[in-house]
Amino acid sequence: MQLQANFSAQVLATICEELPPDGVLLIYLSASGKVGQVGQLPSSSGTYMKTTESIVGNFQSHEMISDVHNSSPSSFRIDSPTYSSRGNLRNNSGCLWMGSRGNGGINCLYPSDLIPFTRRPLFLIIDSDCSQAFKAIHGAEQGEPAAILLSPSLPSPAVGASVDSTRHPSGSQFTMFLTAPLQAFCLLLGFSGSNIEMDVYNKAEKLLSSLLNEWGLILATSELLDPVWAQILCDPFLRRLILRFIFCRTVIALYAPTFQRSEFLPECLPHLPESVLPATMAPQSAVLQIANIFGVTDQFVFTDKIVLPEIENECMVSPDIKASDSSSMHFAAENGH
């Protein structure tokens, strides 16, 4: 469901009441942010929210077996919480602008405004240049621990663009990785639809779908998976968001212009198992295989022990693929991988 700009906290409270016993509330927020405290924290009952238009659609199912069972959520009612014992929420480090900036705090969404919704299982995604401020929610929940995905503070520069040229508020790159990860990968590497053969693109799309499915199995069988993520993995729609997040984080972590630069990396709370970290073999091998199809392995920094599987070494890269400085891409078919 896509939330409207004037969707109030009271309506979200009603949605929480209507959630099934094993349901999870997804809140996806995309907005510019403001760093620094802006007056007194507003009451959660007056919060307004909006989401990026691309959160709904472009999703296709990934098959994955999991026997993890959901826990029963507690009942929900909305109150104005007190945060006297939570200094990191009281002395807020930032907020999201949800309306006219001239009205100050009235149109600001603070991390504290979302605390009441943690009485039910919550999956929160923040796509903003001020996303780091919402780390304060982790550990301050009122009942259920929240699963949180946070966009980078800065978007990664595409091939041919300087790092400094991207220093402006932008959340579209993170959202694209979560909704159309292969398109996001191509845009990052400077490709446009006009210079990519569709058979090559479809081959990469099929491979990525298989790799994401493998990551899902790795998570489902991990003994170190936090129960918060185990609950979310049971839902196919939410599971795809997690797997695409892992792909996004790995691509940016290994991408040469942003290598070892934390400001370009998305984050998740609680942390996912080490088996899906960018420094490990499975994620690096996946990015290497995708990059090899497009002939751009030299744009990434891999560890020495990461090599292509034999089946991939036998595949020839299409000579018709060329890097482009184009900032837009149009593909002949919609995709969700």
C-alpha positions, 0 to 999 in steps of 0.5 A: 500500500502506498501512503499519502502525504497527509496520512496521519499517525491515527490512521496508521494506528488503525492499520496496526489494529487491523494487522493479523496476529503474524503481521508486520507493519511496513513504513517506507519513508523517502524525504529530504532531511534536516540535521540538528535539533528543531525545537521541541519534539512534536507529539506522535499523534500529529505525524504526517508521512509519505513514501516514494512512489516506486515502493509498490510494484516491480516486485517478483517472487523469490522461492525460499523455504523457511520454517521460522514462525512469527511471534504474536504481537502485542495490542496497539494503542497510540499515546504520546510517549515520554522520552525523559530517559532517552536523551538520544531521542530528546536531543534529536540529531535530525528529522525528515521534512514532510511538508512546507519547510516554512512551518518548522517542526509542524512538518518535521518527522522525528525518530520519536514520532515512530516509537508508538508503532513499535508496539507491533512488529515494524519494518522501517525503511528510511531513504533520506540524506538524514537517515542516520538520525533514525538509528536512535529508534534502535533500542528505544522500542516500546514492545517489539524490536524494529527492523530498520534499513537506512539509506546512505547519507550520500548517493554513489557517483556513477561511472564518469561522475566525480564523487563531489558532484553527488553531494546533494540530498538524494534518495532515489538510488537507494530506492531503485536498488530496493525496487529494481536492483539490476537497473540500479546496478546498470545506472551506477556503471554508466549504462543506458538501455540503448547500449545494452543487448536485451539478451545480456540484460536478461541473462544478468537478471536471471542470474541475480534472481538465482543469487538472491534466492541463495542469499535467502537460504543462507539467511534462513539457515543461519544460526546467527540471524536475529529473530527480528529478521527471521520474522520478516523473512517469512513474508515474500515481499519483505524478504525481497527488500532484505535481499536487495538491500544486501545486494545494494550494500555489497555493490556499493562497498566493492565499487571502486569510487566508494570503496572503504567510504562509510558515508556511501554505505546503507545500514541495517539494524539489527545487524545481519549475519556476517555471512552476508557482509560485503567482505565475505565470499558469497556476496562478493562472488555474486557481484563479480558474476554480475559485473563479469556479464557486463564487462565491468569487473575492473570497476570493483575491488574484490579480495584476491580469493574471489574468482569466477565459477567455471561456468561464468568463465566460459561465458563471453561478454557482449562486445556491444555493451558500452559504458555511457554517461547517460543518467537515464535508462529505458528498458524494453521490459519491466523487472523486479530483480 
